[in-house]
Amino acid sequence: MKLKIIHHNVYRYTRPVELTNHQLMLRPVGSHGLQILSEKLTVYPAHILSWEHDVFNNSVANLHFSEKTNELRISSEYTVEQFNINPFNFSLEIYTNELPFSYRGEDLIDLAPYLIQQFPNDQEAIGAWLKPFLDANGRANTLPFLLAVNEHIAAKFAYGRREEPGVQNPAQTLSLGTGSCRDFAVLLMEAARHLGLAARYVSGYLCSMAQEKSDIAANATHAWTEIYLPGAGWKGFDPTSGILAASLHVPVATTRNPQQATPIRGSYIGDAAWFAGMTVHIDARVIES
């Protein structure tokens, strides 16, 4: 399956401003399941571009600007081929079939950062929320449990896009019963960590079919959760849609927490009142099935 992703950002200022260095996380993560066929990154004004892999091996574009401007334009276009058509094509290690379980050997050492709870004060609320999904002894079959929790968030919580930066903490999402895709991703990530599962945050795109556009995919980036399951590896769970990440999901950044996955980072030197606004256009869709 081939997918086309177009992402345009325009930032406007009331007078020419000096831009600080910017970091872009817009390039899809290539793997055996996803190959980049073509790519194009266009930026205005004049700049020096360099690339790096961050600590999570995400591709990061560094921009160093050489002149003042009253407009910053960043445009990326990628065509990718997605091979992750069947997300259930895996077999778990026998010892992981029931929760809770403990990772073995070097897995435990390597996964340690992804087991640390980002919101330790919310663990009581998360535990109470998860209790109905567990038996009287606090146990459950691993995959059915994860699928049920993932589907529950999509079915019982109201999705709402939020323009303000940052994420709701899990207790807030549980209390409000509503959130954005990044809020739901953090809730599932913390729920997994609560039960001793390594989990990480994923930012990327949810593509639509040729002429369709869902509210989730429309003109926005998307977020979901990956959970490490021995035998399967990192498996993507999309609690906003209630499905496993598969052919329509294109990851751009996988990180330990959502703050590390900001698509565009940077600012300008000057008064906040000089910022005149921004426009974003994202079109991510299937071009060949």
Secondary structure, 3 states (H helix, E strand, C coil): CEEEEEEEEEEEEEEEEEECCEEECCCCCCECCEEEEEEEEEEECCEEEEEEECCCCCEEEEEEECCCEEEEEEEEEEEEEECCCCCCCCCCCHHHCEECCCCCHHHHHHHHHHHCCCCHHHHHHHHHHHHHHCCCCCCEEHHHHHHHHHHHHHHHCEECCCCCCCCCCHHHHHHHCEECHHHHHHHHHHHHHHCCCCEEEEEEEECECCCCCCCCCCCCCEEEEEEEECCCEEEEEECCCCEECCCCEEEEEEECCHHHHCCEECCEECCHHHEEEEEEEEEEEEEEC
